[in-house]
Amino acid sequence: MTTIRQRRVGKGTEAAEDQPSEETNVKPDGKIPSDHTGGKLWNILSVTVGGIVAMSLGLLTSVYVATLHENDLWFSNIKEVEREISFRTECGLYYSYYKQMIQAASIQQGLHGLVYDNKTESVRTINILERMNVYQEVFLSILYRILPIQQYLEPVYFYIYTLFGLQAVYVIALYVTSWLLSGTWLSGLLAACWYITNRVDTTRVEFTIPLRENWALPFFAVQIAAITYLLRTHLQPVQERLTLMAVFIATFLFSLTWQFNQFMMLIQALALFILDCLDMLPTAKVTWLYIIQISGLLLVCVLQFFNSMILGSLLISFNASVLVARTIQKNLKKGGLLNRLGKLILHVLLVLCLTLLINKFIKKILNLESDEHIFKFLKAKFGFGATRDFDANLYLCEEAFGLLPLNTFSRLSDTLLFYVYVFVLFLMAVAAVIVAFRNLSGSNQVKLMEKMEECTITLKPDAAYSLVHTVLFGCLALSTMRMKYLWTSHMCVFASFGLCSTEVWKLILKCVHLYTSQRAQVLKYSIPIITLLYISYKFWPGIMDELSELREFYDPDTVELMNWIKSNTPNTAVFAGSMQLLAGVKLCTGRTLTNHPHYEDKNLRERTKQIYQIYAKRSPEDVHGILRSFGTDYVILEDSICYERRHSRGCRLRDLLDVANGHIMDGLGENAPDLKPALYPRFCEEIKKNLPSYTTHFTRVFQNKTFHVYKLAKHK
């Protein structure tokens, strides 16, 4: 098992100024009065300083995570095989295609090897570009080959530096989003500082570098920044068109780099739908965003050789349904409160029914079953019946797919982020409810509220979108821990925006009858600055200590296994084992696999379940027959799985297999009444006894403290 051990080695002050919102100092025709030349120059200076601060923070974040990665692994000093092993589980699989493209005789041969791949899944030829989101590895490998940098920079460094560089894009996008929402770059500075000081909960790039989300989330943040700008008022037609283009490019890149893109954008589409129904966003802009989502996803579908999972996505069905339903119900936003509520209920029901019908029809036509495991998982997770499905339980038993741990909130509270976030969320939610009610009500109620100027509450479209976005992604994060990185990064943006927002402080001061514009401005700047000083005082020493802590990669058993495979097995050998380990086998040795961690294919899921019978209670004849049916030459058994203690009873891999096979689980505890005792002992334990019934089919050829490799007999 991979571990990290202690390394053995010898002995500005920034002016924060507000960038006025577009409504300030702007005439109805969009022109700035000429007598504000001084203010215009000051705004230019503020934008310049804010931009420099944004780029500086982005670069510092990149250097920070790169330094942490180097300090944790001593990456520059360890061997190549150790570097590759450090790309654990699916990360190693994705990086292997970058390595494959680099080592190919030509770019054309490299692409041909990906389109007609017969080493990732034995006895099958699959199209990697169709099945997996690896265009980023293809692009990066081509860039590395054509640029004159081979003699200065190793391929692995070109790869990891690109990912760390994307963190700069990520931070700058968060900074800009917060700046746009609040009108001051001080808000962006606070958002970036919160992102960095809450690094444990906002990113994991430094130890899971090739993970798809590390490629995708920077583009998602850019998309959100572009949408935030798009939803501002007084945009010129040229500005709007350029912004729509930026949204499309960011949406396309986000979709291209992550297989879960459709589910993230579905949540985004739901946010747009809710706000459009409540008349809180311009309908024309929402329509463009729906179209951009569909267009971006369809373009990715074309590049992925018409991947059926994309065509059958709920996002395409939902967006199409919304556009059709809106065409049918043309007078949706007219009438009084009860009339509009009735229309909205019918509209929501119509959209849901159309979505299900269209999605069902597409999946029926395409015979699509690639994503069925996700819906099984969701059904079981939210209590709609227990399941014995192996794939669903494999997800349910992983901590990453469980509920968000409570200690997350204590960490976020240490930086004051969670407290500020809840405070701002409450105020904005109250404002949103009032504005939504006013929008749905008739003109009489509107006039009545307008007469009471001190009680009038407004919510700008970009702030409304940010509110619903953070609520929906917060619900996703609370239910599934792995998705918290989508929420926590936006939490930094939302909290900093609220703390630096004139509207928020105006609302608070009016509630306590203390409002003056001067007081609002003082609070808008003083509270964020105090917060920044607190964060700096409390966390700067810890960051310095973290950067000075030196450790090194240490996994001698896996290194020994990989070196043995490269030296003692033919290049054409086929290996079976756990998904996570086999990804490393492919990367480090180039041998053919029976299964791998990219789980988005029904045939692969069934194959993995069969391969995992090596940890079930099956006869040696059965296991040998299963493995040989996939062309297996060698099987790798891991003690950490066979004698697993990481999970509790019922969630160990051997327990999931026993239940799926109808066998009673090991150990003390209850079993379902229909489970029966197995006819055979557990294969991974019994094979080590070298009994004749096992040695007839399997010969041990390698062993260390962690791994046992057996060669399969070729007889029938």
N, C-alpha and C positions, 0 to 999 in steps of 0.2 A: 504494500500500500504506500502511496506517495505521502511523504511527510516533509515538513520544513524544520530544519534544525538550526541552532545558533551557529553562525559562521565563525570559524577560527581564523582570526587575523591578528597581526601585530599592531603594537601601538602606533512712506511718503504722504505727505498731506495733500489731499485732493479737495478742490472747491466743489461743493455740491450745489448746483443750481437747477432750478426748475425749468423744464422745457414746456412752455405753455401749450395747453391743448389747442386743437385747431379752432375751437369755437372762440377762443380769446384773440382779440386784435384781428379778427377776420371779418370782412364785410360779406354780405350775401353773395356777391359775385366772386368771392374767393380771393380778392386782392388785399394785400396788406397796406394800410394807410402809409403815405409817404413820410408823415411826421414821426414815424416810429423807427427811423433809421438806426438810432442808437440801440434800441431793443432788438432790431434785426441782427446787428453786428454781435450783440451779446448772445443771441440765440445761436449764431454760427459758431462762436467761440465755445459755447456750452456743448453743442453737438460734436465739435472737434475733440474737445477734452473727453466727453463721454465715449466717443468712438475709440480713442486711444486707450482709455481705461478698459473698455470691453475686450479689445484685442490683447491687451497685456494680461488680463485675467485669464483669457482663453489659453494663451501660450503658457502661462504659469501652471494652469491646471494640467496641461499636457506633460510638462516637465515633471510635475509632482507625481502623477500616476506612473510615468515611465521610471522615475527614481524609485518609487515603492516596488515596482516590478523587479528592477535590478537588485535592490537591497534584499528582497525576499528570497530570490532564487540564485543570486550571483550569476545572472544570466550570461554575462560576458566571459565567465571563467569556466563554466561547465561544458561538458562534451555535447556534440550535436545530438546524440541519442537522448541525452538528459533534457536538452531543450525541447525536443519533440515530445517526450513523455510528459513534460509540464503542460502541454496542451491536452488536458484531460477530457475524457468521454467524447461527446460529439464535436468538441473543439478540434480534436485531433483529426477527425474525419474530414472536416471542412478544410483544414490546413493541408491535408494530404493531396487535395486537388490542385492547390496552389503549387505545391512541390512537384506534382506530376506534370503540370504545365511548364514549370521552369526546366525540368529535366528532359522534356520531350525534344526530339531532334529538330522539330520546327513547330511554329505556332499551329500550322494546319494539322500536323500529326497529333499535337496536344489536344486540339478541339475534337478531332476524330476519336481519340481515346476516351473523351468524356461523353460524346454522343453515343458511342458503341462500347460501353464499359462492361467487361465480363469478369472483373476482379473484385467488385464491391459486393456482389451477390453471386455465389457459385452457381453454376449450371443455368445462369440467366444472363442475358445481355440487356442492360438497362441504359436509358438516356439520363445521365446525371444532370444535365442542364434542364431537363423537364421535371425530374423528381425533386431536385434540391435547389435552394436559392444560393448558387455559387458563382453568379456572374461577377461579383466583386472580386473573387479569387482569380477568375479568368482575366478581367480587366487589369488587375494589379500585376499578374504574371506577365502579361503582354507589355505593360508599361516598363516593368523591370528589364525585359529582354531588349527593348528598343532604346532605352535610355543608356547613355555611356557611364553607368555607375557600378557595373559588376565588380570592378577591381577595387572600389572604395567601400562598398556596402554589401554585406551578405544578404541573401534573399530573405532570411528570417527577420533581419532588422528592418528591411524595407517594409515588410508586412506589419510588424508590430508598431513601427513608428507611424505608419499610416493610420492605424487604429487609435493610437494615442493622439495623433493630430486631429482626428475627428472629434476627440473630446474638446478640443478648442472650439470647433464649430458648434458643438453642443452647448457649451457654456455661453458663448457669444449669442446664440439663438435665445437661450433663457433670459439673458441680460436684456436683449432687445425687446423681447415680449413684455417683460416687466416695465421697461422704459416706456414702451408705447401705451401700456395700460395706465400708467400713473402720470406720465408727462415729465418725469425727471429721471435722469440717469442714476441718481442716488439709489433709486429703487432697484435698478439693474445690478448695481454694486452689491447691495444687500442680498439679492437673489443668488448671485454668484458665490458670495461668501457662505451663505447657508448651504448651497450645493456642495461646496468643498468641505466644510466642517461636518456635514452629515454624510460624508462619502460612503460609509458603511451601508447606508440605506438608500443612497441615490445612484450608485453605480458599482459594478463589480468588474470593470474592464481590466484592472491590473492583474487579475488572476484567472479570468476567463476570456482572454483576448479575442479568439476567433468566433465567439458566440454571436449568433445572428443579430441579437438585440443591440450589441455594441456597434454594429454597422448601421442598424436601422434607426435607433432612437435619435441620433443627431439630426437626421433628415426629418424625422417626425417633429422635432423641436423647431426646425426651420419652417416646416409647414404651418405649425401653430402660430409662429411669429408672423408669417405672411397672411394668414387668416385674420389675425388680430389687426393688422394694418388694413386689410381689405374692408373690415367692418367699421372702419372709421367713417365719419361723415365728411362732406366737402371734398371728396377725392375727385380729381380731374379724370376725364375718360382715359387719357394716356396712362395715368397712374394706376387706374383700375385694371386696364388690360395687362400692364407689366406685372402687377401683383397677382393677377389670375395665372399668368404664365409661371411665376415663381411658385405658386401653390401647386400647379400641375407638375412641375419638375420635382419638387420636394415629395409630393405624393407618389409619383412614379418611382423615385429612388427608394423611398421607404418601402413600397410594395415589392420592389425587386429584390430587396436584401433580407426579407424576413418572411418565413412561411406563415406566421400568425398575423400578417398584415390585415387580412380581411376581417378578423375579429376585432382588432383595434379600431379600424375605420368604421365598422358597424356601430361601435359605441359612439364614435364621433358623429356618425349620421343620425343616431338617436338624439344626441344633444341638439343638432341642428333642427331636427323634426319637432322636438319639444318647444324650442324657442320660436320656431316659425308658427306653430299652432297658437302660441300665446302672443303672437304679433310683436315679438321683441327683437326680431331681426328682419332686415329687408328681404322680401320674398325672392326678388330677382337674384340677389347675391347667393342666397341659399340654394336656388336652383342651379346656379353655376357650380357650386361646390359639390352638389350631387352628381352632376355631369362629369366633373373633374375626377371624382372618386371612381366612377364607372370606367371612364376613359383610361385612367392610369392603370387600373386593374386589368382591363382588357389588353392593353399594350404589353403588360407583363405576361399575360396569358399567351400572347403570340410569341414572345421571346422564349417562353417555356414550352414551346411546341404544343400549344393548346392544352395545357394542363387542365384536366377535367375538374380537379378540386377547386380551381379558381372560378370556372364557369358555373359550378354548382354552389358557389358561396352565397350565404344569406345576404351579404352586402349588396350584391347585384340585384337580387330579388327584391330586397327592401327598397332600394333607391328607385328601381323601376316602378314598384308599387306606389310609392309616394307620388311620383310624377303622373302616373295614370289616375290615381285617386284625386289629385288636385285638379286635373282636367275635367273629371266628372263633377266634382263639387266646386263650382266656380265662385259661389257666393259664400264661401266659408267664413270670411271675416266681416260679415255684415249682420246687423241686428243687435238686439239687446242681450243681456247677460244669459238668461235662460235659453234663448234662441241659439246663441253661439255655443253654449255648452252642449246642447243637444246635437248641433252640427259637428262639434269636435268629437263627441263620443262615436257618432256614426263614421266620421273620418278615420279615427283610430281603428275601429273595428274593420272598416273596409281595407285599410292598409295592411293590417295583420293577416286578414283572410287572403288578400291578393299575394302577400309575401309567401305564405305557406303554400298556396296553390302553384305559384310560379316556380318556387324552389323544388316542390315535389315533382312537378312536370319535368324540369331540367334534369333532376337526378334520375328520374325514370328513363328519360331518353338516353342519357349518357351512361346508365347503369353504374352510377357513382356510389361507392361505399368507402372512399378513402378517409372520410372524416367521421365515420360512425362511432369510432372509439371516443371521440371528444364528447358527443352527445350522451353516450353511455356513462362517461365519467361525470358529466354535469348532472345527469338524472340521479345518479347515486349520491353525488356530493350534496345536493340540495334536498335529500330526503325523500325522493320519489321512488322508494323501494330499494331494498338491499340487492346486491348483485354478486354473482360468483364469476362474472366475466373477468378473465385474467388480465386483459389489457386495462380495463377500467380500474381494477384494484391495484395494478402496478402504479398508476397515477395517484390514486387515493392514498396510498401508503407512503408516498414521498412527501417529505416535509415541505418542499418547495411548492407543492400544490395544495397544501393545507391552509388553514386560516392564518391570518397575519398575527404573529406572536405579540403579546402585550408589551414585551420589553422593547419593541420597536418604538412605542410611544414615549417610553422613558428616555430613550436615546435622543429622539427628536425634541423632547422637552428640555433637555440639557442645554440646547442652543437657543431656547426660547421659540423655536420655529413652530412647534405644535400649539403652544399657547396662543401665539399671534394668529396662526392659521384658523383655529377654532373661533377666535374673537372676530376676525374678518369674515369668516364663513357665516357666522350667525347674523352679522349686520347685513351682509349682502343678500343672504337668503330672505330676511325680513323685507328688504327693499324689493327683491324680485317678486315676492308674493303680492306686495302692494301694487307694483307696476303691472303685474299680470292681471290682477283683479280690475285695475283701472282700464287696461286695454280691452278686457272682455266685457266691461260694463258699457252702458249707453252713454251718450253725450252729457246727460244731466249730472251724473256722478262726476264726470271729468270736470265740468264747470264748477261744481261745488268744491272739489279739491283744489282747483286752481285759484279760487278765491282765498283759500287759506295758504298763503305763500310760504309761511314758516313751516308748514307740514308737507309741502310738496316734495315728493321723492322721485328722483329719476335714476335710470340705470342705462348707461350707454350700451349699445349692441356688443362691443368688444368685451366689456366687463361681464355682460350677461352670458356670453358664450364661455368665457373663462370660468364663471361660476358653475354652470351646468357641466362643463368638461371636468372640472375637479371633483364634482360630486359623483359623477358616473364612474370615473376612473378610480375614485376612492372606494366605491362599492366593489369594484373588481379587485382592487388590492386587498381589501379586508377579507374577501372570500378566497383569494388565491395569492399566497405570499410571493410567488415568482413574478407576479405582475406589479409588485409594489414600486418598481423603478419607474413605471409610467406615471405613478401618482406622486411620489415623493419629489421628483424633479419639478413637477408643476406646482406642488405645494410651496416650494421655495418662491416661485414666481408669484403665486396668488397672495401669499402672506406679505411679501415685500411690497407688492402693488397696493394692498390695503393699508399698509403702514405709511405709505408715501402718497396716498390719494387725498386730494383736496375734498372730494365728495364724501369720503368716509368720515374725515374729521369734521366736516361741515354738518353731517347728519348727527354725529355724537354731540357736538357743541349745541346744536339746536334742541336736542332732546333735553339737555340740562339748562337751556335758556342762557347760554354763555357765548353764543356765536358772534364773532366778528371775523372779517376776512384776515385781519392781522394774526389773531389767535390761531386760526386754521393753518396759516402759513408757518407760524412758529412751530406748531406741533408736527406739521408735515415734514419738517427738516430735523428738528431736535430729537424726536423719538427714534427715527432710524439711525441717526448719528450715535446716540447713546447705545442703541442696540449693537451697532458695529463695534463700538469701543468695548462693550462687554464681551462680545464674541472674540475679539482680538486678544483681550486680556486673559480670558479663560482658556482659549484653545491654541494660541500660538505656541506656548511651551510644549504642549503635547504633540503638535505637528512637527516641531523641531526634533523632539525625542524620537518620533516615529521615523523621520528621515535619517536619523543617525543610527538606527538599529539595523545591524547587519546579520543576515542569515544566509543559508545556502540550501539548494535543492538536495534532497537525500532520499533516494528510493533504489537501493542497490539490488533488491530482488527483481524489480521490473527491468532494470538495466541488464541484469544477467540474463533474464528471459529473452529480451529482444536480441541481445548479442548472440545467444545460442541459436535462435531461430534463423538469423542471417547466416550463421556459419555452418549449420548442420541440417538445413532443410532445403530442398530444391525450390527454385523461384516459382514454380508452378504449384507448390503445395497449397492445400486448402485447409484453413483453420476454423474450428468451431470453438465457442466459448461465450462469455458474457458480452453483451453489446458494447459496454464501456471499454473493456480490455481490447476487443477486436479492432476498435477504432485506432488504438495505439499500435496494434500489430500492423495494420495497413500503412499507417504513416511511417513507422520506423523500419519496416522490413519489406513493404510492397507485396506481401503475400495475399492470396485470395481469401475472402471472408465468406462465411455462411450467412451472417447477419450483422447488423450495425445499428447505431443509436437513432438514425433518422427514421422515426416511427410512423410517417405519414403515408403508409401503403398497407392495404389489407393483407396482401400476400406475404409481405415481410413480417407483419405482426403474427400471422399464423405460423410462419417459419420460425420466428423467435421462440414462440411458445413450444414448438416441437424441439428445438435445440436445447431449451432449458430443462428438458426431461432428464438431463444429466444430473440435475439436483433434485429429482423426484424419486419416488419409490417405484422403479421400473426394473425389469429384468435386463441383464447384459445383452441378450439377444435383441430385445426391443430397441434399446438405446443404439446399439450398433447398426441396426437396420435403418433407424431414423437418420442417423448421422451419415451413413453411406448414401442414402437417398439424395442428400445434398452434396455429394461428392467429397465428403470430409476425409482428409488424410490424417489430421492431428486434432486432438481435442485438448483444451486447456481447462483444468479444474482449479478453482480458487478456494482456499480454505476460508477466506473472509465471507464467502457466500454459502459454502457448505455448512459452516458452523456459525452462521451470522448471529450477532448479538446487537447490532445497531438498532434494529427495529424490534418492537415488542411482538409477542406471540400473536399470530394472525396476520402480521404484515411482513414477516420474513419471506423471502422469495420462495423458500421451500414450502412454507405454509400456503402461499397462493397457488402453488402447483398442486399441492395435496388436495386443496378444496376444489380446484378446477378438475382434478382427476377423480373426485369423489372419495378421497381417502381421509382418514382421521389424521389430524395434525399431531406433531410431536409435543411432548411436555404436558405439564399440568394445566388444566383449563377445560372449558366446555367445548363440545363439538356439536354440530348440527346432527339431529337424529338420523338423517338419511346417509351420513358418511359412514363408510365401511373400512375395516382394517385392510391395509394393502397386502397383496400376496408376496411382495418382494421387499427387501430392505432398501434403504436409500442408496442409490447408485454411487454418489460421490464419496460415501463413506466406505461402502463395501469393496469398491474396486481397489482400495489401498491395501487390502488383505492378500492380494495376489492369489486368489482362489482360482482353480482350474477353469471354472465356468466364465471367469472374467479374462484370464490370460489368453484364452483361446481367441478372443476378439480384440483385446487391447494389450499393448506392450508399453510399459513406462519407459520413456526415453529421456526425460528431464525432470528434475525435482529440486526445489529449494524450500525455504521456510514458508513461502506464500503460494507457489504455483506447482502444479503437477501436470506434465504433458504426456499424453498417451498417443501412440501411433496405432491406427486402426488396421486390422487385418483386411486384406483385399478379397478374401474368399466370400462366396455368397452364403 
